[in-house]
Structures are given as structure tokens and as C-alpha cells.
Amino acid sequence: MRLSFLLLFISWILDIIKEMPDFIVPENNPPYKYTYTGKNHIDNRLVHIISFRQKDHVREPLYCGELFIEDDNKALVEARIAIIPKLINKATHSFIDKKPLGLQMTLQEAAYIVSYKPSNNGFYYASHVRGDIRFKIRRKNRLFTSSLHFWFEMATCEIDTCEVKTFPPNERLSATRIFAETKSVYDKNFWEHFNVILPEEDLKNAIMHNLREALVTKQE
């Protein structure tokens, strides 16, 4: 099975200020309805909440969610978005590029959170991105369905705007490669003061258990 996005690649795409989606870009007749739904605090900053959802006459699956706008300077500090639940099954084809024969997959959830924080230069940068994707899976000639849930997460540890250079082509990840096995060696000079986080013991056991179940299912 190949999923139609690379997790790291989509984390960059979800920087909705850099890649503005249609629910932010102003239009003369937008397909969304916007509602002011109150105030809250994020990191001790007062924010205004703007909720949005597609209009009732729009039949294609679009996004719904909430935008959190800082009171002081009107900066976007967080966005919580998801494909509208009542039409989400129509978006399945957008998430699956290829699947095994005899396997039916239906998208159940596609939800994302994007957070922004100011840096020393006064600009806001994406600080955290998380996505949760859920599928309902049914095998041919099987009565019951099962669920597949995976998530991805990106956190910005450091921002450097001085003499920034792009990665050379031979060091870039291809957006068309989803799963790849790569052998690498820990480069202390590259990571510098950042630590390598190893999986907890319970997490490793869970991964091994899931792998064993997958192997048994494949043999059946």
C-alpha cells in the first residue's frame, strides 16, 4: 500500500501561512461560512477564535475547523482543521495512491493542528504540526472491519535565518517515496546539542507486537 503523501513533506505543506489554503485566501464568493466563536488563551496570549465550515450547498469534501488569532497583533497562532466529517468518505481517493487487491479502505478522519510562535526577529514561524489519519479497512470476504490509525508530528527546535542554504538535490527526500529503508550513522557534527530520542520500552514492545500480527496475517 502506498499512501499519497510523505509525512515530512506534508508537514511543510501544512504551514498554511506559506502555502495558503482556500479557507484563508479571501475570495469574492468563498465556499466557507465563518463565525466568531469567542476568546481563549494560548501560551498566556489572548486569542480570538474564528470557526469555519463549508456552506451547505457545497458537495465536495472541504475543510472545517478553527483559527486562533492573537489579540495584540492579529497574527495567526494556531489552526485546527479537518476534512468535514459528513463528506469525508468522498476524500478517500485523495489519500490513497495504490492499495492491495481485495482490500477496501475508507477514510474516517483527517485532522491537523498547526501552531505558530514568534521568534526574536518578530516574525511568526511554524512551531508544531500534527496530523491524525484514520481509515476503515475491510478485506474481501470478511464480515468485520478493522481500523488503521497513524499520525505524524513535527516540532521546530531551532530557527536560524542567517546564511540559510537549501539542501542539495542528493540529500532531499522525494515526495513520491513513502516508505524507505535507509542505513545511516549518527552525525554528531550535524545534530550538535540536540539529543537522539530513543523509543520507550513499552513503545518498542507495541511495535514488535504489531509487526508479529502483520506477519501472521500475511501468512494467512
C-alpha positions in Angstrom: 0.0 0.0 0.0 1.3 3.4 -0.9 -0.2 6.5 0.8 -0.2 9.6 -1.3 1.9 11.8 0.8 5.2 11.7 2.6 4.8 12.6 6.3 7.6 15.1 6.5 6.7 16.6 3.1 3.1 17.2 4.3 4.3 18.8 7.5 5.9 21.5 5.4 2.7 21.8 3.3 0.7 22.3 6.4 2.5 25.5 7.1 -0.7 27.3 6.0 0.8 30.7 6.0 3.5 29.7 3.5 1.0 27.6 1.4 -2.2 29.4 2.0 -5.3 27.2 1.6 -8.6 28.3 0.2 -10.2 28.9 3.7 -7.6 31.7 4.3 -7.2 33.3 0.9 -10.0 35.8 0.5 -12.5 35.4 -2.3 -15.5 37.2 -3.6 -17.7 34.2 -3.0 -15.9 31.8 -0.7 -17.3 28.3 -0.2 -17.0 28.7 3.5 -19.1 30.2 6.3 -17.1 32.0 9.0 -18.3 32.5 12.6 -16.7 34.3 15.6 -17.0 31.8 18.5 -15.2 33.6 21.4 -11.9 34.1 23.1 -9.3 31.9 24.8 -5.7 31.9 25.8 -2.7 30.1 24.2 0.7 30.5 25.9 -0.7 33.3 28.0 -1.7 35.2 24.9 -5.3 36.3 24.3 -6.7 34.9 21.1 -9.9 35.3 19.2 -11.5 32.1 17.7 -12.9 32.1 14.2 -14.7 28.9 13.2 -15.3 28.0 9.6 -17.1 25.2 7.7 -18.1 24.7 4.1 -21.5 26.0 3.0 -24.4 23.6 2.8 -24.7 23.7 -0.9 -21.0 22.6 -1.5 -20.9 18.9 -2.0 -17.2 18.3 -2.4 -15.3 17.4 0.8 -13.6 20.6 2.1 -12.2 21.6 5.5 -13.8 22.8 8.7 -12.1 24.0 11.8 -10.9 26.9 14.0 -8.4 29.7 13.5 -6.9 31.3 16.6 -5.9 34.9 16.0 -3.8 36.8 18.6 -5.5 39.9 20.0 -2.4 42.1 20.1 -1.2 41.9 16.5 -3.8 39.8 14.8 -1.3 37.1 14.0 -2.5 33.5 13.4 -1.1 31.4 16.3 -2.9 28.1 15.8 -5.2 26.4 13.3 -7.2 23.2 13.9 -8.5 21.9 10.7 -10.2 18.7 9.5 -11.9 17.4 6.4 -15.6 17.8 7.1 -16.9 14.5 8.7 -20.1 14.1 6.8 -18.3 14.0 3.4 -15.0 12.6 4.4 -15.6 9.2 2.6 -15.5 11.1 -0.7 -12.0 12.2 0.1 -10.6 8.7 0.3 -9.1 8.7 -3.2 -7.1 11.8 -2.3 -5.2 9.9 0.4 -4.6 6.5 -1.3 -2.4 6.1 -4.3 -2.4 2.3 -4.5 -3.7 -0.5 -2.3 -3.6 -4.3 -2.4 -6.3 -6.1 -4.3 -9.2 -7.4 -2.1 -8.8 -4.6 0.4 -11.4 -1.9 0.8 -10.3 1.3 2.6 -12.5 4.2 3.6 -11.2 7.4 5.1 -12.7 8.1 8.5 -10.7 11.1 9.8 -8.1 13.6 8.5 -7.4 16.2 11.2 -4.4 18.6 11.6 -3.1 21.1 14.1 -0.6 23.8 13.2 0.8 26.1 15.8 3.0 29.3 15.4 5.2 31.1 17.8 7.1 34.4 17.4 10.9 34.4 17.2 13.4 37.1 18.2 13.0 38.9 14.9 9.3 39.4 15.5 8.2 37.0 12.8 6.0 34.0 13.5 7.2 30.5 12.4 5.5 27.1 12.5 6.5 25.6 15.8 4.4 22.4 15.8 2.5 20.3 13.3 0.4 17.2 14.0 -1.8 15.1 11.7 -4.1 12.2 12.5 -5.4 10.0 9.8 -7.9 7.1 10.2 -9.1 4.5 7.8 -11.7 1.8 8.0 -10.4 -1.4 6.4 -12.3 -4.4 5.2 -10.8 -7.4 3.5 -12.7 -9.2 0.7 -15.0 -12.0 2.0 -14.5 -10.8 5.6 -17.5 -9.8 7.7 -15.9 -7.4 10.1 -13.8 -4.3 9.5 -10.7 -3.1 11.3 -9.2 0.4 11.7 -5.9 1.9 10.8 -4.8 5.0 12.6 -1.5 6.7 12.0 -0.2 10.1 13.0 2.8 12.3 12.2 4.3 15.2 14.2 6.9 17.8 13.6 8.3 20.3 16.1 10.6 23.2 15.4 13.6 23.1 17.8 15.6 26.0 16.5 15.2 28.8 13.9 18.2 30.1 12.0 17.7 32.8 9.4 21.4 33.7 8.8 23.1 32.4 5.7 20.4 29.7 5.2 21.1 27.4 2.3 18.8 24.8 0.7 19.7 21.1 0.8 21.5 19.8 -2.2 19.3 17.6 -4.5 21.1 14.4 -3.5 20.1 15.0 0.2 16.4 15.7 -0.4 13.5 13.3 0.2 11.4 12.6 -2.8 7.7 13.3 -2.3 6.8 10.1 -4.2 8.7 7.8 -1.9 6.6 6.8 1.1 8.4 4.1 2.9 12.2 3.6 2.6 14.8 1.7 4.5 17.9 3.8 4.9 21.0 2.9 6.9 22.6 5.9 8.5 25.2 6.8 11.1 24.6 9.3 13.9 26.4 12.5 12.9 27.4 14.5 16.0 28.5 17.5 14.0 25.1 17.7 12.3 22.9 17.3 15.4 25.3 19.3 17.7 23.5 19.9 21.0 20.3 18.0 20.0 19.6 14.6 21.6 18.6 11.4 19.9 15.3 10.3 21.4 15.1 6.5 21.7 11.7 4.7 21.9 10.4 3.8 25.3 10.4 0.1 26.2 6.6 -0.1 26.0 6.6 1.6 22.6 9.2 -0.9 21.3 7.2 -3.8 22.6 4.0 -2.5 20.9 5.8 -2.1 17.6 7.2 -5.6 17.8 3.7 -7.0 18.7 2.1 -5.2 15.7 4.8 -6.5 13.4 4.2 -10.0 14.5 0.5 -9.7 14.0 1.1 -8.3 10.5 3.4 -11.2 9.6 0.8 -13.7 10.8 -2.0 -12.0 8.8 0.2 -12.0 5.7 0.9 -15.8 6.1 -2.8 -16.5 6.4 
